[in-house]
Amino acid sequence: MSAAASLLKAEFNDGGDTEATTVGEYIAELVIRVLTEEEGFSGKRPFGNSGWIGDLEEAIGLDPEEYHTPDEYEPLFAAIREALS
């Protein structure tokens, strides 16, 4: 399994806001939510909580208590691109 695939298979727990159990499943839920809610999509609270970015950061090995630059998300971005291409 590639590093990208491993990242998307990483365990994910958002406290029950979704049924996602992996980072990849959570990202799929986000995309579905964006497409179904269109202009009504809330980037701040896509599943009812405002801590979703911290949940995602923790799952991919970043400290959710620290600020992260877009460059620090590049492994996740690369994994998403690889999985979808």
C-alpha positions, 0 to 999 in steps of 0.5 A: 500500500502506498503512503498516500493510500495509507493516509486515507486508510488512517483511523478517523473519529469525529465523535459520531458526527458521521459514520466515517471510520477512515480519513478517506471516508470522511473526505468522501462525506465532505465532498458529498455534503458540498455537492448536496448542500451547494450554497448552504454548505457550512465550511465552519460546521459541515457536520454540526461541529466546529472542531472538524478540522482538528479531528482531521488534523489529529487523524493525519498526525498533525497537532490540532492545537497548533496552526498549520500551513497549507504546505503541512497538508500536502501529504493529504492533498497528494493522497486525495489526488492519487486516489481520485486520478 
